[in-house]
Amino acid sequence: MRATDTDAKATKAQRRRRNPAAPPGVVTLPAVIDLTYARPLHKQMLEMIAENSAIVIDGAAVERASTPCIQVMLVAARRAEKADIEYRVEQASQNLIEAFDALGLRAELETWMERS
Protein backbone atom coordinates (compact mmCIF):
# COMPACT_ATOMS: atom_id res chain seq x y z
CA MET A 1 0.00 0.00 0.00
CA ARG A 2 1.31 3.39 -0.97
CA ALA A 3 1.58 6.24 1.52
CA THR A 4 -1.05 8.26 -0.36
CA ASP A 5 -3.50 5.35 -0.08
CA THR A 6 -2.90 5.18 3.65
CA ASP A 7 -3.29 8.95 3.99
CA ALA A 8 -6.52 8.91 1.99
CA LYS A 9 -7.96 6.16 4.18
CA ALA A 10 -6.93 8.00 7.35
CA THR A 11 -8.52 11.23 6.11
CA LYS A 12 -11.72 9.40 5.20
CA ALA A 13 -11.84 7.79 8.64
CA GLN A 14 -11.33 11.18 10.28
CA ARG A 15 -14.21 12.68 8.29
CA ARG A 16 -16.50 9.81 9.28
CA ARG A 17 -15.72 10.04 12.96
CA ARG A 18 -18.42 11.82 14.92
CA ASN A 19 -17.42 15.29 15.96
CA PRO A 20 -18.58 15.57 19.57
CA ALA A 21 -18.30 19.35 19.39
CA ALA A 22 -20.67 19.60 16.42
CA PRO A 23 -24.06 20.85 17.55
CA PRO A 24 -26.96 18.61 16.64
CA GLY A 25 -29.00 19.64 13.66
CA VAL A 26 -32.68 19.69 14.47
CA VAL A 27 -35.03 18.56 11.74
CA THR A 28 -38.51 19.81 12.54
CA LEU A 29 -40.95 17.82 10.45
CA PRO A 30 -44.05 19.62 9.14
CA ALA A 31 -47.64 18.40 9.50
CA VAL A 32 -47.52 16.54 6.18
CA ILE A 33 -44.46 14.53 5.22
CA ASP A 34 -45.30 13.03 1.86
CA LEU A 35 -43.70 12.38 -1.52
CA THR A 36 -43.16 16.10 -2.20
CA TYR A 37 -41.27 16.49 1.09
CA ALA A 38 -39.10 13.36 0.66
CA ARG A 39 -36.50 14.94 -1.65
CA PRO A 40 -35.81 18.06 0.46
CA LEU A 41 -35.73 15.92 3.61
CA HIS A 42 -33.25 13.54 2.00
CA LYS A 43 -31.04 16.42 0.86
CA GLN A 44 -31.10 18.04 4.31
CA MET A 45 -30.19 14.84 6.11
CA LEU A 46 -27.38 13.96 3.69
CA GLU A 47 -25.91 17.43 4.15
CA MET A 48 -26.02 17.01 7.92
CA ILE A 49 -24.29 13.64 7.67
CA ALA A 50 -21.63 15.11 5.36
CA GLU A 51 -21.01 17.80 8.01
CA ASN A 52 -20.81 15.16 10.78
CA SER A 53 -23.70 16.88 12.49
CA ALA A 54 -25.87 14.86 14.84
CA ILE A 55 -29.44 14.57 13.60
CA VAL A 56 -32.29 15.22 16.01
CA ILE A 57 -35.79 14.84 14.60
CA ASP A 58 -38.79 16.64 16.02
CA GLY A 59 -41.86 14.88 14.64
CA ALA A 60 -44.39 16.29 17.08
CA ALA A 61 -46.32 18.18 14.38
CA VAL A 62 -46.70 15.29 11.95
CA GLU A 63 -50.34 14.64 11.07
CA ARG A 64 -49.75 12.55 7.95
CA ALA A 65 -46.68 10.58 6.95
CA SER A 66 -46.13 8.63 3.76
CA THR A 67 -43.76 5.80 2.95
CA PRO A 68 -41.20 7.86 0.97
CA CYS A 69 -40.37 10.05 3.97
CA ILE A 70 -40.18 7.08 6.27
CA GLN A 71 -37.78 5.48 3.79
CA VAL A 72 -35.67 8.66 3.82
CA MET A 73 -35.56 8.56 7.62
CA LEU A 74 -34.44 4.90 7.54
CA VAL A 75 -31.71 5.56 4.97
CA ALA A 76 -30.45 8.58 6.88
CA ALA A 77 -30.38 6.61 10.13
CA ARG A 78 -28.33 3.85 8.54
CA ARG A 79 -25.91 6.28 6.92
CA ALA A 80 -25.53 8.17 10.18
CA GLU A 81 -24.84 4.92 12.01
CA LYS A 82 -22.17 3.91 9.50
CA ALA A 83 -20.56 7.34 9.89
CA ASP A 84 -20.81 7.11 13.69
CA ILE A 85 -23.12 10.12 13.82
CA GLU A 86 -25.86 10.45 16.40
CA TYR A 87 -29.42 10.04 15.05
CA ARG A 88 -32.44 10.31 17.29
CA VAL A 89 -36.10 11.25 17.41
CA GLU A 90 -36.96 13.47 20.35
CA GLN A 91 -40.66 13.77 19.66
CA ALA A 92 -43.01 11.75 17.52
CA SER A 93 -46.70 12.43 17.08
CA GLN A 94 -49.14 9.56 17.41
CA ASN A 95 -49.71 9.78 13.64
CA LEU A 96 -46.00 9.38 12.95
CA ILE A 97 -45.83 6.39 15.28
CA GLU A 98 -48.85 4.84 13.55
CA ALA A 99 -47.30 5.38 10.10
CA PHE A 100 -44.15 3.51 11.17
CA ASP A 101 -46.30 0.84 12.79
CA ALA A 102 -48.34 0.34 9.59
CA LEU A 103 -45.10 -0.45 7.75
CA GLY A 104 -43.87 -2.81 10.47
CA LEU A 105 -41.15 -0.34 11.46
CA ARG A 106 -42.29 0.76 14.89
CA ALA A 107 -39.28 -0.91 16.54
CA GLU A 108 -36.93 1.23 14.43
CA LEU A 109 -38.69 4.41 15.50
CA GLU A 110 -38.71 3.35 19.14
CA THR A 111 -34.97 2.65 18.97
CA TRP A 112 -34.36 6.21 17.75
CA MET A 113 -36.68 7.58 20.45
CA GLU A 114 -34.85 5.69 23.21
CA ARG A 115 -31.70 7.63 22.37
CA SER A 116 -33.29 10.89 23.53
C-alpha positions in Angstrom: 0.0 0.0 0.0 1.3 3.4 -1.0 1.6 6.2 1.5 -1.1 8.3 -0.4 -3.5 5.4 -0.1 -2.9 5.2 3.7 -3.3 9.0 4.0 -6.5 8.9 2.0 -8.0 6.2 4.2 -6.9 8.0 7.3 -8.5 11.2 6.1 -11.7 9.4 5.2 -11.8 7.8 8.6 -11.3 11.2 10.3 -14.2 12.7 8.3 -16.5 9.8 9.3 -15.7 10.0 13.0 -18.4 11.8 14.9 -17.4 15.3 16.0 -18.6 15.6 19.6 -18.3 19.3 19.4 -20.7 19.6 16.4 -24.1 20.8 17.6 -27.0 18.6 16.6 -29.0 19.6 13.7 -32.7 19.7 14.5 -35.0 18.6 11.7 -38.5 19.8 12.5 -41.0 17.8 10.5 -44.1 19.6 9.1 -47.6 18.4 9.5 -47.5 16.5 6.2 -44.5 14.5 5.2 -45.3 13.0 1.9 -43.7 12.4 -1.5 -43.2 16.1 -2.2 -41.3 16.5 1.1 -39.1 13.4 0.7 -36.5 14.9 -1.7 -35.8 18.1 0.5 -35.7 15.9 3.6 -33.3 13.5 2.0 -31.0 16.4 0.9 -31.1 18.0 4.3 -30.2 14.8 6.1 -27.4 14.0 3.7 -25.9 17.4 4.2 -26.0 17.0 7.9 -24.3 13.6 7.7 -21.6 15.1 5.4 -21.0 17.8 8.0 -20.8 15.2 10.8 -23.7 16.9 12.5 -25.9 14.9 14.8 -29.4 14.6 13.6 -32.3 15.2 16.0 -35.8 14.8 14.6 -38.8 16.6 16.0 -41.9 14.9 14.6 -44.4 16.3 17.1 -46.3 18.2 14.4 -46.7 15.3 11.9 -50.3 14.6 11.1 -49.7 12.6 8.0 -46.7 10.6 6.9 -46.1 8.6 3.8 -43.8 5.8 3.0 -41.2 7.9 1.0 -40.4 10.1 4.0 -40.2 7.1 6.3 -37.8 5.5 3.8 -35.7 8.7 3.8 -35.6 8.6 7.6 -34.4 4.9 7.5 -31.7 5.6 5.0 -30.5 8.6 6.9 -30.4 6.6 10.1 -28.3 3.8 8.5 -25.9 6.3 6.9 -25.5 8.2 10.2 -24.8 4.9 12.0 -22.2 3.9 9.5 -20.6 7.3 9.9 -20.8 7.1 13.7 -23.1 10.1 13.8 -25.9 10.4 16.4 -29.4 10.0 15.0 -32.4 10.3 17.3 -36.1 11.2 17.4 -37.0 13.5 20.4 -40.7 13.8 19.7 -43.0 11.8 17.5 -46.7 12.4 17.1 -49.1 9.6 17.4 -49.7 9.8 13.6 -46.0 9.4 12.9 -45.8 6.4 15.3 -48.8 4.8 13.6 -47.3 5.4 10.1 -44.2 3.5 11.2 -46.3 0.8 12.8 -48.3 0.3 9.6 -45.1 -0.5 7.8 -43.9 -2.8 10.5 -41.2 -0.3 11.5 -42.3 0.8 14.9 -39.3 -0.9 16.5 -36.9 1.2 14.4 -38.7 4.4 15.5 -38.7 3.4 19.1 -35.0 2.7 19.0 -34.4 6.2 17.8 -36.7 7.6 20.4 -34.9 5.7 23.2 -31.7 7.6 22.4 -33.3 10.9 23.5 
